[in-house]
């Protein structure tokens, strides 16, 4: 964080940028959901914690002084979001154990609902990349007003070492440009295909699926019994989609365990994974893609109440989302599978957020 430019004018600065950002990160790791909560955590923090966080020491009072809520708010709404995200992403990557190196990465976007005015208008939309296996956030990018996720996909992935990884994304990102980009970066893709790619989707629906190799899996959750059957075939020569080796059809049968009502949904997709890749492995990547919804977006919404946040001005909404990503990733890296439980654990002792981030109390 020491490399992040300070947006404030030098005159009148009493608290260093590093101490403000580190303190805010510690408070969010203790469960703080707002600027008010961060300010309250800082006000209650013991002297030894404030000292380790690098807060200003007042020799006249012989004590470390924490920045107040107004200072925290001003700094976080003026900070450069790209610089903050880059610093956090670099820290997460540097502190991730080698055995947790990403092999599959899910990419998806999320809108911060509280930033959208009741009368309409643009809000904040963030695009994130998350590892399948342990749910750590590798990068985040804001989708600026007037553009789409497609525009920011490559700048997001530019921040990550993709060599040997598999990137999963929804149908919006099933584009030839992205497929060629991933191949150039030494990565594979698993994409779903919908009607937005009309010709590609139509071609997949006419494939000889009765001749396909298949795999069936079952699961129970949310009061439903689900059976998933994936069928794969070699990509036809006339598919005209870069680097595609295999095409697949995924059929889901969902049965409500109470009412007995059954629903069937069939979808299609493509992948550049080698032709010897089996249907079970491709199905695992498809299932793994949902981790970004279940292990990041849902956690930020339910545990941190992100969509209920009224933080709207400047880069503050993005900065708070970045600090939540940091806390979630750090907790997962240290073995916490339940983030709400992990936040309660860190909240019980003011030194625990420091330990979480590798700062000796």
N, C-alpha and C positions, 0 to 999 in steps of 0.2 A: 504493500500500500504506500510505501515511501516514494514510489515512482509516479504516483498519481498527482497530476498538477493541482495545486490549490486554487480554486476558483475565486477566492477572496482577495481583496486588495491587502497589501502588506500592512498598511497602517491600521492600528487598532486590533490586530489579531492577538488574542490571548491564549487560545488553545490550538495546538498543532493539529493539522489535518489527520495525521496518523492516529493520534490519540482519540479524536472524535470518531473516526471510522472503526477503530478497534473496539472502542467502548460500545458503539452501536451494534457491532457484530456480536459482542459478548452478551448484550442485553437480549438480542433476538434469539440467541442460543439458549437463553433462560426463559424463552416463551413470550417476550415482549411483542405485541402486535401493532403498536402505534408509537408515534413520537412521544406522546404523553407517558406511555409505559416505559419507553427507553429512558426518558428523563427521570422517572421515579426510580428505576433500577440504579441509575447513576447516582442519584441523591442518597440512596441507601447503601451503596457499595462501601465496604470498609477501606481504610486508608491503604492497607497493603495491596489491595486489588487495584485501587486507583493509581498507586505508584507503579505497579507492573504494567498497567495500561498506558503509562506515559503521560498522565494528565499533569496539568500545570501545578508546580509547587509554589505556594505563597509563603515566603520566609517570615512575613509579619505575623501571619496566623499559625505558622509552623504546621501546615497541613496541605495536602493535595486537594485541589478544587476540581470538581466535575463540571463540564459544560452543562448549561441549562437546556431546557427543551427548545427554547427559541433558537439557540445557537445550533443545536442538532438539526432542527428543521431547515434553517437557512442553508446550512452546508449541504445537506442531502438533496435539497431541491435544486442546487446549483452545480453539483458535481457532474463531471462528464460521465455519462452512463457507459460509453464504450470503454473508457479507461478503467472504470470500476469493475466491469464485467471481465475485462482481460486480466486484471490483477487477481481477482477471485478465482478465475479459471486456471491461471498459472499456479496458484497456491494449491488448489485441489489436485491438479495433475502431479505436482511435485511431491505431495504428501501421500499419494495413493500407493500402497504397497505393490510390488511387481506382480504378485499373484492376482491382483485385482485389475490388471491392465485390460482395457476394453477390447472385447472381441466382437460385440454387436452393439450398435448405437441406434436408439430411436429418436426421431426428430418430429416435433409437433409444435403447434402454436397454441397460445392461450391469451384470451382477452381479459383484462382486469376490469370487471364490470363496474366497479365503483368509480372508475375514471370517465365513464360515459354519462354526459349530462342527461337529465330527464327529458329535455327537449330535443335530444338527439345530438348528432355531432360526433367527431372523432374522439376515441379514447386511446388507451395504451394497449397495444397488442405485442406480445413477446414470443419469439421463436426460440425453443430450447433443444439441446441435444443431451440425452441421458443414456447411461450405460444400461444394458439389459440386466446384467448379472447382479449388480449391487446397488443400482439406483442412484449413482452420483451424477451431478450435473457437470458436463464438460464445457459447455459454452452457452451463451445466451445472446440474442440479438433483438433489438427493437425493430418492428416493422413500421416504418414511418407512414404517415398519412398519405394516401394517394398511391401507395404501392401495395404489393401482395407478398405473401410468404415466399413465393417463387423467386422474387427478386433478391431476397436476403438469405436464401438457402446456401448458396456457395460462400458468401462472406462469413456465414456462421461456421461452415465446415472448414474454411481456411484456417481456423484457429486450432484445429484438432489434427493429430497424427492419425491418418486413416489407413495406413499401410496394414493390410491383412485383416481389416475389419469388415463387418457386414452392416450396411446402413438400411434401416427400415423406415418407411414413410407412407403416408396415406395417399389416396389417388390424386390429390391436388399436385403432388410432386412427381407424378409419373410422366416425366418429360425426357425427350431424347437428349437435351442439353445436360441435364443432371446425370443421366446414365453415362454419357461420355466423360463428364467431369470426374465421376467416381472411379471409372476405369483408369483414367489418367492419374489418379491419386493412389492407385493400388488397392482399391476397395471393391467390394461386391455390393449388390443391391437386392432387396426383396421389396417389390412394389405391388400394390393392389391396382386393379384396373377397373374403372367405371365408365359411365357413358360420356364423361367429359373427353375421353379418348375414343371417339365413336368408332372409327375404323378398326382400331386395335381391339376394342371390346367386342365388336361384331365378329372379328376373326377368331377370337378365343371361344366364343359361343358355338362356333361351327367345327371345333376340333373333334376328333374321334375319341371322345372321353371313355367309351366302353372298353377301349384298348389300353387305358392308362394303368400305371402302377398306383396303388392307393394305400392309404393308411387311415385307420379310424381310431379316434380317441374319445373318451367320455369324461364328463365332469359334473359336479353338483355344486350349485351356489346360487344365492339370492332366490331360493325357493324354486329353482328350475333344474331340470335334468337336461344336459346338453350333450349331444353326440356330434362330433366334427369329423367329416370324411374329406381328406384331401387326395386329389388325383393329379398325377404329374405326367407330362409328355415332353419329349424333346421339342425345342422351339422350331417351327417350320421355317423354311428358307425365305418365304415371302412375308415374314412378320415385319421386317423393316424397322426393328427397334434395336439400337446399339447394344451389342454385347449380351443379348439375351440368350441363355443356354437352355432354359427350361420354362415351360408355362404350366400353370396349375389352376385347378378348379376346387374351390372349397365350399362344401355344403354343410350347413349347420341345421340340426334338428333340435328345437327347444321345446320342452314339455313342461308346462306349469304343474308342479307336484300337487297343488290343491285342486285346481279346476280340471286338470287333464287336457287343457287346450294345447294343441301342438302347432308350432310355427316352423316354417322351412325357409331358409335363405341361402341362395347360391351366389358366390362371388368368384372373381377371377383375378389372376395375377401373373407376374413375370419375375424371373430372377436371373442374375448373371452367375450364380453359383455353379461350380463345375457340374457337368452332366451326370456324374456318379453320385451327386448328393441325393439322398433318399427323401421320400415324402415326409417321414417323421421329423427329419431335421428342418425341413422347410416349414412344417407346421409349428415347430418350436420357435422359430424366428417370428412367425406371425403372431403367436400367442405372446411372445416376449415384447412385441411392440407396444402392447397395452400397458406396459410398466410405466410409461411416461404419463399416462392418465391416472393410474392407480397409485403410483409411488411418488409423483411430483405434483401434478395439478390438483388432484383430490386432497392431498395432504395440505397444500397451501390454502385450499378453499376451506377445509373443515377444521384443521388444527390451528392454522393461523388466521382464519376468517378473512382471507385476502379479498374476496369479492365484496365483502361488507365494508372494507376500508374506505374512508372518505378522503384519503390522501390523493390529491389531484395535481398539484402545481409543480411545474418544472420537471426535473428528472426524479423527483422523490418517489413516485410509484414504482419506477424501474429500480431505483436504488434499494427500496425495501424488498422487492422481489429478489434482487440479487443477494441480499443478506439472508433471506429465507433459504435460497438455494444453498448458500454456504453452510448454514446450520444443518440443513437436512443432509447434505453430502458428508459433512464431518461426523454427524451422528451415525450414518450408515457405515462409514469407513471404520468407525470404532466399535461396530458390532450391534448397534441398536436397530432392531427391525421394526419396532413400534415407535414412531417419531413423537407422538403425544406423551408416551411414557418416558422417552428420552428427555424431552423438554422438562417434564416434572422432576426428573432426576437432577438435571443441571440447575434448576431453579432453587433446589433445597440448600445449595451452598454456593456462595458468590464466587468461590475459586474454581468451581467446576467448569464454567465456560472457558476460563483461561486454559485449564488442562486440556479441554477438548481441542483447542486450537494450537496446542503445543507450547503454550506460554507457562513457564514455571511460576507458580503462585508465590 
